[in-house]
Amino acid sequence: MTATGPACSLPPFAQWRQGQERLARRAEAIRCGVSLAVVLAVAGGAVAWVMRLPPPPVAPPAPPPAAIAIDMAPEPPATPMPPTDVPPGPRQTLSIPDPQPDPPPRVTAPPAPVPDPPVPVPPEEKRRLPARKPRPVPHLKKPVPDRTPPADATTAPPSVQAPPAPVQAAPAPGASSARAAHDPLTWQGALLAQLEKFKRYPPAAMGARQEGVPTVRFSMDRRGHVISVELASSSGHSMLDQEAVALPRRAQPLPAPPDSVPGDPITLTVPVEFYLHQN
């Protein structure tokens, strides 16, 4: 009885072991299935994500810029057409000088005294005269005490000493204006003579035979110092225009204006003539 008992209990153990093996196999099958499902799910998600990434509309935007570039190309030929209408431009330049010559006549009226350029020359003559007169002066002083006419001797020196005073003032550019303090026309003539004295004809312009009359507008204080200069109207030649603008500053100090000419500063408009026959 004892020997048969254990023999009868073996079959249940074998069955239990087989059942455990089955369960293990099922667990492995489940794990494999789950891992396979996860892999498929991840792969499917990746494929779906990749399918969504490439945007097909990116290619169409490229053509529009090409079309714009083509449209811009034909426009340049249309733009050169307006330059053909540029010739009317000279009409504007002609209309501009018409009003500008009007102010010059105010200053050109004085050019009548332009022959006054000799005005600075008289000072040179006066310089020579006093140089000659002082020589007889000592001779007059010596005989005076001998003849004993002191009254005549005292009157003679003033007449001789009077000219030297203006001679000393003559070197100063403003002296000529001091003499003409009560005559605006004479002052304008002295001013034009001063400018004419310092005017230079540009050698390059002379070689190119360029002529013209640029007009400059400048402001000066009552001492004859130039404050500002600008080109009022062009002569058509840049070298002549530059010389006209540089002239007032080169000629300063200019003759001081008389009291009858108001303003401080004083603004003047002067035409500067450049003609080859004058040089």
Secondary structure, DSSP 4 states (H G I P E B T S, - for coil): -TTHHHHHHHHHHHHHHHHHHHHHHHHHHHHHHHHHHHHHHHHHHHHHHHHHSS-GGGTTTSHHHHHHHHHHTTHHHHTTTGGGG-TTHHHHHHHTTTTTTSHHHHHHSTTTTTT-TTTTHHHHHHHHHHHHTTTHHHHHHTHHHHH--HHHHHHHHHHHHTTHHHHHHTTSTTHHHHHTTT-HHHHHHHHHHHHHHH----HHHHHTT--B--EEEEEE-TTS-EEEEEEEE--S-HHHHHHHHHHHHHHPSPPPPPTTS--SSEEEEEE--B-GGG-
